[in-house]
């Protein structure tokens, strides 16, 4: 691997780390998700600093080229992120539906109370 590859890997890891810290600071990213992204930044840094680690792991797993292992791992990570986001989306849809029903019931109560008040006053 060339020095450019090492530098790009370290820059990529630093960018992911910086972005995660900034998103946490602004409270746009929750802690439970930050752990995943911080772990990813650490893995990127390890592969950048010790590029033979990816080759060794590929050999242990029987993968022909380290690049194939890298793409496979990236696809698995993306699928897990998509699955988590789908789960959260479904949960939020259910919560939104429940809240909308509660708002509807509260509006009915307010209208009923206003009618009773108007009848009592008028």
C-alpha positions as MATLAB code, in Angstrom:
seq = 'XXXXXXXXXXXXXXXXXXXXXXXXXXXXXXXXXXXXXXXXXXXXXXXXXXXXXXXXXXXXXXXXXXXXXXXXXXXXXXXXXXXXXXXXXXXXXXXXXXXXXXXXXXXXXXXXXXXXXXXXXX';
ca = [
       0.000    0.000    0.000;
       1.172    3.474   -0.764;
       1.548    6.322    1.711;
      -1.434    7.994    0.030;
      -3.645    5.061    1.012;
      -2.515    5.307    4.637;
      -3.135    9.040    4.711;
      -6.569    8.693    3.093;
      -7.549    6.039    5.619;
      -6.443    8.157    8.554;
      -8.126   11.262    7.135;
     -11.326    9.255    6.617;
     -11.211    7.968   10.196;
     -10.549   11.476   11.530;
     -13.438   12.875    9.488;
     -15.863   10.228   10.786;
     -14.650   10.821   14.343;
     -14.940   14.613   13.977;
     -18.415   14.362   12.470;
     -19.649   12.053   15.233;
     -18.283   14.356   17.948;
     -19.860   17.412   16.300;
     -23.231   15.685   15.871;
     -23.132   14.607   19.514;
     -22.223   18.128   20.600;
     -25.175   19.578   18.675;
     -27.412   16.775   20.006;
     -28.273   15.583   16.497;
     -26.940   12.077   17.198;
     -27.889    9.929   20.159;
     -25.262    8.150   22.198;
     -26.378    4.650   21.249;
     -25.758    5.412   17.569;
     -22.521    7.248   18.266;
     -20.957    4.056   19.618;
     -21.440    2.333   16.258;
     -19.919    5.223   14.328;
     -17.012    5.610   16.757;
     -16.278    1.883   16.435;
     -16.342    2.281   12.665;
     -13.866    5.182   12.872;
     -11.547    3.088   15.053;
     -11.721    0.169   12.590;
     -10.936    2.493    9.687;
      -7.947    3.863   11.612;
      -6.688    0.359   12.451;
      -6.913   -0.743    8.819;
      -5.176    2.477    7.754;
      -2.340    2.128   10.286;
      -1.967   -1.663    9.980;
      -3.087   -2.449    6.419;
      -1.880   -6.051    6.715;
      -4.600   -6.621    9.328;
      -7.225   -6.636    6.585;
      -5.180   -9.090    4.508;
      -4.625  -11.355    7.499;
      -8.326  -11.335    8.343;
      -9.190  -12.054    4.703;
      -6.810  -15.041    4.730;
      -8.313  -16.346    7.985;
     -11.826  -16.114    6.568;
     -10.845  -17.601    3.217;
     -11.590  -14.458    1.210;
      -9.397  -14.127   -1.877;
      -8.692  -10.412   -1.726;
      -8.845   -8.008    1.214;
     -10.838   -5.563   -0.902;
     -13.652   -8.102   -1.252;
     -13.724   -8.483    2.530;
     -13.825   -4.705    2.930;
     -16.774   -4.348    0.543;
     -18.584   -7.271    2.168;
     -18.130   -5.769    5.635;
     -19.277   -2.357    4.372;
     -22.412   -3.931    2.893;
     -23.169   -5.732    6.163;
     -22.766   -2.478    8.113;
     -25.071   -0.659    5.676;
     -27.694   -3.406    5.918;
     -27.588   -3.247    9.714;
     -27.971    0.539    9.645;
     -30.904    0.252    7.219;
     -32.533   -2.391    9.420;
     -32.129   -0.204   12.515;
     -33.554    2.830   10.711;
     -36.505    0.778    9.435;
     -37.202   -0.425   12.961;
     -37.050    3.131   14.333;
     -39.289    4.380   11.510;
     -41.953    1.770   12.256;
     -41.801    2.521   15.960;
     -42.172    6.257   15.325;
     -45.092    5.690   12.931;
     -46.905    3.741   15.645;
     -46.166    6.423   18.212;
     -47.406    9.140   15.818;
     -50.646    7.237   15.186;
     -51.225    6.817   18.913;
     -50.573   10.510   19.551;
     -52.941   11.524   16.733;
     -55.685    9.368   18.262;
     -55.084   10.926   21.682;
     -55.255   14.439   20.198;
     -58.554   13.548   18.519;
     -60.007   12.289   21.799;
     -58.794   15.378   23.658;
     -60.400   17.638   21.045;
     -63.693   15.800   21.507;
     -63.427   16.314   25.262;
     -62.709   20.035   24.804;
     -65.679   20.435   22.449;
     -67.956   18.570   24.870;
     -66.802   20.733   27.785;
     -67.282   23.919   25.734;
     -70.829   22.845   24.817;
     -71.631   22.069   28.436;
     -70.214   25.421   29.517;
     -72.199   27.277   26.826;
     -75.411   25.459   27.830;
     -74.788   26.230   31.489;
     -74.070   29.924   30.817;
     -76.660   30.465   28.125;
];
